[in-house]
Amino acid sequence: MMNQDAFWLRPTSYWLPVHFPMSAWNTHAPFAAWLIDVLRPASVVELGTHMGFSCFTFAEAAARLGHPMIISALDSWQGDEHAGFYGEEVLESVRAIAERDYPGSVRLVRGWFSESRPLFEDASVDLLHIDGRHGYEDALEDYKAWRSVVRDGGVILFHDIEERDRGFGVWRLWEQLERQHSTFMFHHGHGLGVLAVGDVKVDALQRLFSADEASAERIRADFERLGAEADIRSRLAALPEELRHARLHAAQLEDKVAWFEREAEDLRASVSARDQRIQDLESSTSWRVTAPLRAAGRVLPRRD
Ligand SMILES: C[S@@+](CC[C@H](N)C(=O)[O-])C[C@H]1O[C@@H](n2cnc3c(N)ncnc32)[C@H](O)[C@@H]1O
């Protein structure tokens, strides 16, 4: 039976996505499904989709709930300093899943975030997920340019608010925003910030944003524990590809070993041919006749 006090533990909190492309976001899947359940957003915008993990997690939750939702997934699909730069195959794999499994709900928008901003009217979006470049200036620029698309009562998510090395600076923006808004934060999975835009209208979200420290700790601990399973599934999903790479690598190493063996065989053959030539030379008549001369050469002093 569901614990009525633990408002964050709904059946959706235990849901796992069906697609596990590589992602640093995977442990937030249970919270994402819970959020779609309680917020019931009609329109979601994601800044930074990469291989699609968070996007497909939101889309899958809406599909399972039978809730109509459009998620606009924005990306240059080129990569960046933190996510790494990548080729066209990433967008192709995202497109293949989107077209096959979420044709009516996932809309891929390729381009720079700033170019795509005019496509969205102010106050037209219920949930905005900011997960593009992670420098302070980048996150601030995305937040300033996009916060007005979110309607009153909507939510903005920020990923990587716990990353402080390698030029990550979302944490700085988050510290500023926390002082001015109703927020909730997760520490696990590189940190996920949840920010309320205007008045919070959903009861479960009001309870999340006003949770006392003891409840907040339980919420964090429960979603971290639930997220750990998503992480295990992600690793499992990655295994066939890793195995394929390992097999390829093993085959390349075997080719290399075979090449070295052939090389060693050729060298052994030329050494034995050379030994044979020396032996032939030493046993030849002229070699034996000139032996005293060579011996004298060894005894006589050199004249340099
Ligand atoms: C951290 S990844 C997104 C991860 C994704 N949310 C997930 O679940 O795995 C960031 C993505 O943002 C994209 N990106 C960064 N800055 C961008 C910008 N200004 N315009 C368009 N795309 C951008 C990169 O190409 C990269 O694919």
The ligand as an SDF file (V2000), in Angstrom:
LIG
                    3D

 27 29  0  0  0  0  0  0  0  0999 V2000
   24.8930   17.5380  -21.2250 C   0  0  0  0  0  0  0  0  0  0  0  0
   24.3240   17.3100  -22.8390 S   0  0  0  0  0  0  0  0  0  0  0  0
   22.6220   16.9400  -22.6160 C   0  0  0  0  0  0  0  0  0  0  0  0
   22.3810   15.6550  -21.8990 C   0  0  0  0  0  0  0  0  0  0  0  0
   20.9720   15.1130  -21.9740 C   0  0  0  0  0  0  0  0  0  0  0  0
   20.0030   15.9950  -21.3580 N   0  0  0  0  0  0  0  0  0  0  0  0
   20.8780   13.7260  -21.3730 C   0  0  0  0  0  0  0  0  0  0  0  0
   19.8570   13.3580  -20.8220 O   0  0  0  0  0  0  0  0  0  0  0  0
   21.8460   12.9600  -21.4630 O   0  0  0  0  0  0  0  0  0  0  0  0
   24.3790   18.9310  -23.4630 C   0  0  0  0  0  0  0  0  0  0  0  0
   23.9740   19.0810  -24.9240 C   0  0  0  0  0  0  0  0  0  0  0  0
   23.7070   20.4650  -25.1520 O   0  0  0  0  0  0  0  0  0  0  0  0
   24.0940   20.8310  -26.4620 C   0  0  0  0  0  0  0  0  0  0  0  0
   24.3490   22.2840  -26.4370 N   0  0  0  0  0  0  0  0  0  0  0  0
   25.1430   22.9620  -25.5730 C   0  0  0  0  0  0  0  0  0  0  0  0
   25.0400   24.2810  -25.7830 N   0  0  0  0  0  0  0  0  0  0  0  0
   24.1850   24.4440  -26.8230 C   0  0  0  0  0  0  0  0  0  0  0  0
   23.6540   25.5990  -27.4840 C   0  0  0  0  0  0  0  0  0  0  0  0
   24.0040   26.8410  -27.1190 N   0  0  0  0  0  0  0  0  0  0  0  0
   22.7660   25.4030  -28.4890 N   0  0  0  0  0  0  0  0  0  0  0  0
   22.4300   24.1450  -28.8610 C   0  0  0  0  0  0  0  0  0  0  0  0
   22.8850   23.0220  -28.2620 N   0  0  0  0  0  0  0  0  0  0  0  0
   23.7450   23.1710  -27.2340 C   0  0  0  0  0  0  0  0  0  0  0  0
   25.3060   19.9640  -26.7550 C   0  0  0  0  0  0  0  0  0  0  0  0
   25.4040   19.7250  -28.1360 O   0  0  0  0  0  0  0  0  0  0  0  0
   25.0200   18.6730  -25.9360 C   0  0  0  0  0  0  0  0  0  0  0  0
   24.5350   17.6510  -26.7720 O   0  0  0  0  0  0  0  0  0  0  0  0
  1  2  1  0
  2  3  1  0
  2 10  1  0
  3  4  1  0
  4  5  1  0
  5  6  1  0
  5  7  1  0
  7  8  2  0
  7  9  1  0
 10 11  1  0
 11 12  1  0
 11 26  1  0
 12 13  1  0
 13 14  1  0
 13 24  1  0
 14 15  1  0
 14 23  1  0
 15 16  2  0
 16 17  1  0
 17 18  1  0
 17 23  2  0
 18 19  1  0
 18 20  2  0
 20 21  1  0
 21 22  2  0
 22 23  1  0
 24 25  1  0
 24 26  1  0
 26 27  1  0
M  CHG  2   2   1   9  -1
M  END
$$$$
